[in-house]
Amino acid sequence: MSNAKCPIGTTAKTGEKCPESGVWRSQDTPSTTAPIAKHNVMPPHNQKAVVWRLEQYA
């Protein structure tokens, strides 16, 4: 079992399980950042499914 973190820049879509705890930025306009914990479900933004990008580790 590896403890390696997902690299900064990793992406995940709304509805997927979060692959890494950290601060995530939505890839839409206007974008937002949100702290999301590993294994939580990636949320929608502005009532839409979006792609989230890992900005920094928790």
Phi and psi in radians as a Rosetta constraint file:
Dihedral C 1 N 2 CA 2 C 2 CIRCULARHARMONIC -1.570 0.35
Dihedral N 2 CA 2 C 2 N 3 CIRCULARHARMONIC 2.470 0.35
Dihedral C 2 N 3 CA 3 C 3 CIRCULARHARMONIC -1.758 0.35
Dihedral N 3 CA 3 C 3 N 4 CIRCULARHARMONIC 0.201 0.35
Dihedral C 3 N 4 CA 4 C 4 CIRCULARHARMONIC -1.102 0.35
Dihedral N 4 CA 4 C 4 N 5 CIRCULARHARMONIC 2.399 0.35
Dihedral C 4 N 5 CA 5 C 5 CIRCULARHARMONIC -1.435 0.35
Dihedral N 5 CA 5 C 5 N 6 CIRCULARHARMONIC 2.685 0.35
Dihedral C 5 N 6 CA 6 C 6 CIRCULARHARMONIC -1.164 0.35
Dihedral N 6 CA 6 C 6 N 7 CIRCULARHARMONIC 2.494 0.35
Dihedral C 6 N 7 CA 7 C 7 CIRCULARHARMONIC -1.203 0.35
Dihedral N 7 CA 7 C 7 N 8 CIRCULARHARMONIC 2.630 0.35
Dihedral C 7 N 8 CA 8 C 8 CIRCULARHARMONIC -0.977 0.35
Dihedral N 8 CA 8 C 8 N 9 CIRCULARHARMONIC 2.393 0.35
Dihedral C 8 N 9 CA 9 C 9 CIRCULARHARMONIC 1.758 0.35
Dihedral N 9 CA 9 C 9 N 10 CIRCULARHARMONIC -0.178 0.35
Dihedral C 9 N 10 CA 10 C 10 CIRCULARHARMONIC -0.986 0.35
Dihedral N 10 CA 10 C 10 N 11 CIRCULARHARMONIC 2.494 0.35
Dihedral C 10 N 11 CA 11 C 11 CIRCULARHARMONIC -2.061 0.35
Dihedral N 11 CA 11 C 11 N 12 CIRCULARHARMONIC 2.674 0.35
Dihedral C 11 N 12 CA 12 C 12 CIRCULARHARMONIC -2.581 0.35
Dihedral N 12 CA 12 C 12 N 13 CIRCULARHARMONIC 2.542 0.35
Dihedral C 12 N 13 CA 13 C 13 CIRCULARHARMONIC -1.685 0.35
Dihedral N 13 CA 13 C 13 N 14 CIRCULARHARMONIC 2.708 0.35
Dihedral C 13 N 14 CA 14 C 14 CIRCULARHARMONIC -0.853 0.35
Dihedral N 14 CA 14 C 14 N 15 CIRCULARHARMONIC 2.314 0.35
Dihedral C 14 N 15 CA 15 C 15 CIRCULARHARMONIC 1.661 0.35
Dihedral N 15 CA 15 C 15 N 16 CIRCULARHARMONIC -0.330 0.35
Dihedral C 15 N 16 CA 16 C 16 CIRCULARHARMONIC -1.436 0.35
Dihedral N 16 CA 16 C 16 N 17 CIRCULARHARMONIC 2.822 0.35
Dihedral C 16 N 17 CA 17 C 17 CIRCULARHARMONIC -1.339 0.35
Dihedral N 17 CA 17 C 17 N 18 CIRCULARHARMONIC 2.382 0.35
Dihedral C 17 N 18 CA 18 C 18 CIRCULARHARMONIC -1.108 0.35
Dihedral N 18 CA 18 C 18 N 19 CIRCULARHARMONIC 2.187 0.35
Dihedral C 18 N 19 CA 19 C 19 CIRCULARHARMONIC -1.435 0.35
Dihedral N 19 CA 19 C 19 N 20 CIRCULARHARMONIC -0.256 0.35
Dihedral C 19 N 20 CA 20 C 20 CIRCULARHARMONIC -2.753 0.35
Dihedral N 20 CA 20 C 20 N 21 CIRCULARHARMONIC 2.328 0.35
Dihedral C 20 N 21 CA 21 C 21 CIRCULARHARMONIC -1.191 0.35
Dihedral N 21 CA 21 C 21 N 22 CIRCULARHARMONIC 2.370 0.35
Dihedral C 21 N 22 CA 22 C 22 CIRCULARHARMONIC 2.921 0.35
Dihedral N 22 CA 22 C 22 N 23 CIRCULARHARMONIC -2.903 0.35
Dihedral C 22 N 23 CA 23 C 23 CIRCULARHARMONIC -1.693 0.35
Dihedral N 23 CA 23 C 23 N 24 CIRCULARHARMONIC 2.163 0.35
Dihedral C 23 N 24 CA 24 C 24 CIRCULARHARMONIC -1.984 0.35
Dihedral N 24 CA 24 C 24 N 25 CIRCULARHARMONIC 2.493 0.35
Dihedral C 24 N 25 CA 25 C 25 CIRCULARHARMONIC -1.981 0.35
Dihedral N 25 CA 25 C 25 N 26 CIRCULARHARMONIC 2.308 0.35
Dihedral C 25 N 26 CA 26 C 26 CIRCULARHARMONIC -1.274 0.35
Dihedral N 26 CA 26 C 26 N 27 CIRCULARHARMONIC 2.460 0.35
Dihedral C 26 N 27 CA 27 C 27 CIRCULARHARMONIC -1.698 0.35
Dihedral N 27 CA 27 C 27 N 28 CIRCULARHARMONIC 1.013 0.35
Dihedral C 27 N 28 CA 28 C 28 CIRCULARHARMONIC -2.467 0.35
Dihedral N 28 CA 28 C 28 N 29 CIRCULARHARMONIC 3.135 0.35
Dihedral C 28 N 29 CA 29 C 29 CIRCULARHARMONIC -2.228 0.35
Dihedral N 29 CA 29 C 29 N 30 CIRCULARHARMONIC 2.219 0.35
Dihedral C 29 N 30 CA 30 C 30 CIRCULARHARMONIC -1.262 0.35
Dihedral N 30 CA 30 C 30 N 31 CIRCULARHARMONIC 2.544 0.35
Dihedral C 30 N 31 CA 31 C 31 CIRCULARHARMONIC -1.535 0.35
Dihedral N 31 CA 31 C 31 N 32 CIRCULARHARMONIC 2.935 0.35
Dihedral C 31 N 32 CA 32 C 32 CIRCULARHARMONIC -2.483 0.35
Dihedral N 32 CA 32 C 32 N 33 CIRCULARHARMONIC 2.860 0.35
Dihedral C 32 N 33 CA 33 C 33 CIRCULARHARMONIC -2.021 0.35
Dihedral N 33 CA 33 C 33 N 34 CIRCULARHARMONIC 2.651 0.35
Dihedral C 33 N 34 CA 34 C 34 CIRCULARHARMONIC -2.611 0.35
Dihedral N 34 CA 34 C 34 N 35 CIRCULARHARMONIC 2.434 0.35
Dihedral C 34 N 35 CA 35 C 35 CIRCULARHARMONIC -1.381 0.35
Dihedral N 35 CA 35 C 35 N 36 CIRCULARHARMONIC 2.167 0.35
Dihedral C 35 N 36 CA 36 C 36 CIRCULARHARMONIC -2.269 0.35
Dihedral N 36 CA 36 C 36 N 37 CIRCULARHARMONIC 2.284 0.35
Dihedral C 36 N 37 CA 37 C 37 CIRCULARHARMONIC -1.532 0.35
Dihedral N 37 CA 37 C 37 N 38 CIRCULARHARMONIC 2.574 0.35
Dihedral C 37 N 38 CA 38 C 38 CIRCULARHARMONIC -0.922 0.35
Dihedral N 38 CA 38 C 38 N 39 CIRCULARHARMONIC 2.420 0.35
Dihedral C 38 N 39 CA 39 C 39 CIRCULARHARMONIC 1.411 0.35
Dihedral N 39 CA 39 C 39 N 40 CIRCULARHARMONIC -0.208 0.35
Dihedral C 39 N 40 CA 40 C 40 CIRCULARHARMONIC -1.257 0.35
Dihedral N 40 CA 40 C 40 N 41 CIRCULARHARMONIC 2.791 0.35
Dihedral C 40 N 41 CA 41 C 41 CIRCULARHARMONIC -1.440 0.35
Dihedral N 41 CA 41 C 41 N 42 CIRCULARHARMONIC 2.309 0.35
Dihedral C 41 N 42 CA 42 C 42 CIRCULARHARMONIC -1.138 0.35
Dihedral N 42 CA 42 C 42 N 43 CIRCULARHARMONIC 2.260 0.35
Dihedral C 42 N 43 CA 43 C 43 CIRCULARHARMONIC -1.455 0.35
Dihedral N 43 CA 43 C 43 N 44 CIRCULARHARMONIC 2.872 0.35
Dihedral C 43 N 44 CA 44 C 44 CIRCULARHARMONIC -1.341 0.35
Dihedral N 44 CA 44 C 44 N 45 CIRCULARHARMONIC 2.922 0.35
Dihedral C 44 N 45 CA 45 C 45 CIRCULARHARMONIC -2.361 0.35
Dihedral N 45 CA 45 C 45 N 46 CIRCULARHARMONIC 2.346 0.35
Dihedral C 45 N 46 CA 46 C 46 CIRCULARHARMONIC 0.935 0.35
Dihedral N 46 CA 46 C 46 N 47 CIRCULARHARMONIC 0.705 0.35
Dihedral C 46 N 47 CA 47 C 47 CIRCULARHARMONIC 1.038 0.35
Dihedral N 47 CA 47 C 47 N 48 CIRCULARHARMONIC 0.401 0.35
Dihedral C 47 N 48 CA 48 C 48 CIRCULARHARMONIC -2.233 0.35
Dihedral N 48 CA 48 C 48 N 49 CIRCULARHARMONIC 2.677 0.35
Dihedral C 48 N 49 CA 49 C 49 CIRCULARHARMONIC -1.275 0.35
Dihedral N 49 CA 49 C 49 N 50 CIRCULARHARMONIC 2.295 0.35
Dihedral C 49 N 50 CA 50 C 50 CIRCULARHARMONIC -2.339 0.35
Dihedral N 50 CA 50 C 50 N 51 CIRCULARHARMONIC 2.951 0.35
Dihedral C 50 N 51 CA 51 C 51 CIRCULARHARMONIC -1.690 0.35
Dihedral N 51 CA 51 C 51 N 52 CIRCULARHARMONIC 2.333 0.35
Dihedral C 51 N 52 CA 52 C 52 CIRCULARHARMONIC -1.872 0.35
Dihedral N 52 CA 52 C 52 N 53 CIRCULARHARMONIC 2.522 0.35
Dihedral C 52 N 53 CA 53 C 53 CIRCULARHARMONIC -2.125 0.35
Dihedral N 53 CA 53 C 53 N 54 CIRCULARHARMONIC 2.281 0.35
Dihedral C 53 N 54 CA 54 C 54 CIRCULARHARMONIC -1.207 0.35
Dihedral N 54 CA 54 C 54 N 55 CIRCULARHARMONIC 2.122 0.35
Dihedral C 54 N 55 CA 55 C 55 CIRCULARHARMONIC -1.734 0.35
Dihedral N 55 CA 55 C 55 N 56 CIRCULARHARMONIC -0.715 0.35
Dihedral C 55 N 56 CA 56 C 56 CIRCULARHARMONIC -2.710 0.35
Dihedral N 56 CA 56 C 56 N 57 CIRCULARHARMONIC 2.764 0.35
Dihedral C 56 N 57 CA 57 C 57 CIRCULARHARMONIC -1.389 0.35
Dihedral N 57 CA 57 C 57 N 58 CIRCULARHARMONIC 2.672 0.35
